[in-house]
Amino acid sequence: MKISKTQTELLRRLMSGDSVAASSLRNDLVEELLGEGLLTTRDHGSRRSYAAIDTVALGAFVESHFGGLKIVDKVRLTRAEIASETGDSKLVMVRSCPGFPVNTYEPISCMLNGQEFMVNPKEGSFLFVADWQSFLVPDDVVVVGIENMENFRMIRQQRKLFEQCIGTVRLLFVSRYPQSMDLRSWLQKIPNRYVHFGDFDLAGINIFLTEFHAHLGDRSSFLISQDIEERIAKGSLERYNDQYMRYSRITSDIIEVQALIDLINKYHRCYDQEGYIESVYMSV
C-alpha cells in the first residue's frame, strides 16, 4: 500500500500518541489498522477521532508495511546516534530491538553469529533473537508460528495438541509479535517446514495466507485439530460478524484450509486458539 505525505504525517502523529480526526485517514488504511487491532475510536459529540491502542505495536506494523516512515536520511541510525545528533531519541521511529521471540520445550542446538547457541528456555520464560539474520536451526526442526502470546508462553500445556497435529518431531516455536517483517524474512532464508498456529477465524486464516503461505509456499501449513468442527460450533458469533464484511470472499487452494473456511461460514462462528490451553489442562 502506498501512502501520501499527508497520511505519513498522520501515522507519525498516531505513533507519538496523538489522536487524529477520523475523516483525515484513508478508509482502506483505517480498515487495515482496525482489523489489526491497532486503533481505537473516540467519539466527541458528532466528531470522531482515532488513536493508537499501543504505539509500539503500531510502530512495528508501520515498520513492516511502510519501512518505518523515517524522517531522517535513509542511513539506519540507532536511537543513541539520533540522540547524539538531535538530543531527542524519540524524534523518529527507529527500531531498537529487531528480531522475534523463540521458545521450545526441549533443548535445540542452533547457531547464532557463527557460534553454537542452545535454545532451552525454562518454563515461564522464552528467548528473544535479535540477530535473526545469523540465526540457524537444524533442518529437521519444524518451526511453529504462534499468533497469540498466551499460547506462545504456555507451549508445554499444549504439547499433546502439537504431537497429535504435527507428530513427535523437534519443534521450535516463534511468535509474530512484535509485528514486523523479520520473522517472515528469516523463514524465507531457511529451508525448514513451517506450521502456523493461529486463531480459527477468517482474519487468522488471512494472516496465514497473505503473510506466510504466499511467501513460503508448500512448506507452510495451517495447524488444524481433529476436533475443530466441535470447537467452532461453540465459538464466537460476534467475532464472525465483526470479520465477515472484510473477509467474506476469502478462499484457499489448500484443501484443508478451504475446509476450515467452509466450517467457519457454516456455523457463522470463530474459535480462539487460547481454548486449547484450557482443554489440555483438563485432560491431564
Secondary structure, DSSP 8 states (H G I E B T S, - for coil): ----HHHHHHHHHHHTT--EEGGGS-HHHHHHHHHTT-EEEEEETTEEEEEES-HHHHHHHHHHHHTT---S-SS---HHHHHHHHS-TTSS---SS-SEEEE-SS-EEEEETTEEEEE---TT--EEES-GGG-B--TT-EEEEESSHHHHHTGGGGHHHHHHHT-SS-EEEEE--S-SSHHHHHHHHS---EEEE--BSHHHHHHIIIIIIHHHGGGEEE---TTHHHHHHTSBHHHHHHHHHHHTT---SSHHHHHHHHHHHHHT-BB-TTHHHHHHHHH-
